[in-house]
Amino acid sequence: MHHRLTLLSWNIQNCRGCDGSIQPQRIIDYIRQLPEQPEVICLQEVARFFPEYCDPQQPDQLACFTDAFPEYHISWGAALSWPGDTPQQRREFGNLTLSKLPLLDQRLHSLPVAGSPSGNAWQTPRIAVETWVRVDAIPVAIINTHLAYHCQNERLQQLKRLNQIRDQHTALCAQPPLSGAGIYLQPERPALMLLCGDLNCCDQSDHYTLMLEAGWKDAALSNAQTEPTCGLFDREQWPQGPHRRDYIFMSETQPASVSVDQHCNASDHQPMFISMELNNE
């Protein structure tokens, strides 16, 4: 029997559109107006109580999205959590996964903050949000992440860590679970893992090749839809013009259709969609 999974992955650049205006509602309206609501929504660059990145009238973007999508389960990962103006207002920046599917498990992975060989590259903590969901009878693991931009060595170490997470997961799935009670009860492990987000490397780079050589399958190659995901509207940040730096990778080949909205300018990145047919036979 075949089962369908629909997912949206989008670096929303803290809700800053290509017009420079920070509008969480614009992102919400875009998603709500889609002909079909994705079962899973993976957003990168969500900000909370950062005056540099938030509208003073809507300083908590996490609350904006969780309030707007109450029918979705929440998996939030703050790459950093610093003191704000009050003890209740933490300045945070990270990735948000929303799922209408049954939520089986969730875990956060801090990614390496490797030193810059030149010593002068900007660096900030990065995180990967791993969410286990059930697509009908099939468990699927989804990793939502946003990797380093300024330091290639840092990004390389983060890619290697993601590959290690996948390899460890694959090794565990190959072993019969030794189940106990309480925290030692073993949930059903997903055989399929998806990695989605802004990896900050183009598809002509050695870092992209590294992921393919590590065994990841670029879902966009399933239907030859390698459309640009960045640089279409914002030429100030991206003078090189349209290119790919956002991906959905699969741990194993599955029938999939990938598309990128080439008309949306609500962020400097484009919304990326995947529809997958999963088979549990």
N, C-alpha and C positions, 0 to 999 in steps of 0.2 A: 504494500500500500504506500502511496506517495503522500507526503505532507509538505505544505508550503510555508516558507518563512519569508517575511518581508521586513526589510531593515533600512533605515536612513542613517547615514554617517555624515557629520557636518562639523567642520571647524567654524564656529560662529563668531570668532574674533571678539569675544566679550560683547556680542550684540552690536558691534560697530559696523555700520554699513559703509559702502564705498562713497557715500556722501559725507562721511565723518560723524554722523549722528548715531548715538547709542540708544537703541530702541528694542528692548526685549519683546515688546508686543509685536513688533514687525516679524520677528522670528516665529513667535507663537502663531500669528495669523497665517504665515506662509504654510506652516505644518498643518494647521487646522483646515486650510482650504484645499489640501491635497485631495484628489479624487478618492484615494484609498489611504486610510490612516495606517502608517507602518506599525507592525507589531512590536518592533524594537526601534528605539531612537537613541543614537549615540552622538552626543554633543561634546565637542572639545572647546576649551577656553571659556569656561563659565566662571564668572567673577562674583565675589561677595564682599561688599563693604570696602572696596578699593576705590578711593576717589578718582584715581587715574583711569579706571576702566568702567565705572558705573555711572548711570544717570542718578543724580542726587534724589530724584523722586522715586526711583526704583533701585535702591542700592544693593538689594539681595536678589541676584539673578536666579539663584537656586530656588528661592521661594516663588519667584515669578513662574518658573517652569513647573514646579510641583503643584502649585495652585491651578495652573492652566490645564494640567493633564492628570486629574485626580484618579482616573481609571488605570493609570500605569503604576507599576512597582518602581521604586526608586533605588538606584545604586549610585551613590555619590562618592567620588574620591577627590579629596583636596591634596594637591601636590605640595602645598604649603598652607599653614594655618598660623597666622601671626596675630598679635593683639590688635584690636580695633579701638574705637573711641569709647566703647563700653565693654564690660566683661562678656556680654551676650553677643557682641558684634565682632566676630573674628574675621579678619581679612583673609580670604581664601581664594584660591584659583585652581581649577582642576577640570575633571571630566565627569559628565553625567550620563548614565545609561537609564533609560526609561523603558519598561517592558509591560505589555499587556498580557504576556504569557505567564504561566505559573513560574514563580521564582524558586529555584531549587537551592541555590547557594550563591554567595558572593564573597569575593576576597580582593584585597588591594595589594599591589606590588609596587614598592618604591623602586625606581629605576636608578642606575648608577649616575652619580654626578662626578664624572671623571675629570681629571685636571686637563686644562688646555695647554698643549705644547708651547704655544706662544705666550701664555700667561695673561693675555689681554682680551679673551673672549668673554662676552656676557654669558652668565650661567644662572639657571633657576631650577629648582627641583622639578622632577617629572614623575608621573605615576601612570600605572596601567590599572584600569578597573576591570576585573574579571567577573562576569555574571553568568551563572548557569541557569538556563531556562528550559522549559519543556515544550517542544513543538509536537502537539498531540502526544504520542507515546515516546518521542525521541528527545533525549537530553542533548543540549548544545551549549558549549562554552563560548562566550563572546568576550573578547578583550578590546576595550576602548582606550586608546592612548594618543598622546601627542608628544613627539620626541624633540630633542634639542635642535635648535636652528643655527646658533652662532658657532658652535664648536663641533667639528666633524668627529674628533676623537670621542667626545662625549656621546654623540649619536651612535657611533659604532659600538660602544660598550652597551648602550641601551638596546640596540638590535640584538646583540649577542645574548643579553639577559632574556629578551622575549623568546628567542630561540631555545634557550635553556628551559624556560617555563613550559614551552610546548613539548620539548623532549621529555621532561620530567612527567608531564601529564600523560604522554603516550606510553611511557614505561609503566606507570601506575595502572593504566587501563589494560595493559597486557597481563597484569597479575590478578589472580583471584583475590577479592577483598576479604580480609580477616575482620569480620564485623563483630563489634561488641555492643555494650549498652551505653546510653548517654552520649557523651562527646565522642565515643569510639564507634558509634553506629556509622556505617559507611554508606553515604548516598550513592545512587547510581551515577557512575562517571560518564560524562559525555565522550563519545568517540570522536565527534567532530568539534574542532575549535576554529572560530573565526577571529581574525585580527583586523581591526578597522581603526582608521583615524588618520591624522596628519603625521606622516613619518618624516617629513621635511627632507626628503631626498627625491630627485627626479628619476624617471625610469631609464635614464641613460647612465646612471651613476653606479659605482662599484657597490654602494650600499644596497641598492635595489637588487643587483645581481646576487649579492650575498644572501638575501632572503630567498630567492629562487633556488640557489644552490643548497640552502638549508632544508629545502623540501616544501616550502610554502607554495601554494598555487594562487597566482594573481587572478581573482575572480573576473576581472574585466576582460581577460583574454578568452573567457568562455564564449563570449559573443562578439569578440573583436571590437568592443566599444571602449577603446583606450582614449577617451575624451579628456581634454584638459580639465583640471580641478581647481586651478588657481591662475591668477594673472589676467583674467578676461576683462575686468573692469578697472582694477586698481593698478595702474602702471607706475605709480609713484613707489609703492612697496615692491612691485614686481616689474622692473624695467625690461626683463627678458621676455615679457608677454606670456601668452597662455602656455601652461605646462602642467604636468601631473606631479603632485607630491602627496596626494591623499589616496589611500588604497583600502581595499577589502581583500585580505588574504584568507585562504582556506587551508586547513591542515591536510585535507585530502580533496581530490577532485569530486565535485558535485555539479549536477546540472544547475546552471545559474544564469540569470540575466542581469546585467549591470547597466545603469544609465546615470548620466550626470546632467543636472539642469544647467544649461548654458545661458539662461536668461535672467537668473536671479542675481541681484547685486546687493542683497542684504548683509553680505559679508565679503571679505576678499577671497574667500574660498567658496566653492560651489557645493550645493547639496548633492550627495551621492547615494544612489539607491541600489539595492540588490533584492531580487526575488529568487528564492532557491527552492528546488524540489528535493525533498529528503525522502529516502527510501529506507524503511526499517525491515525489509525482507532479507 
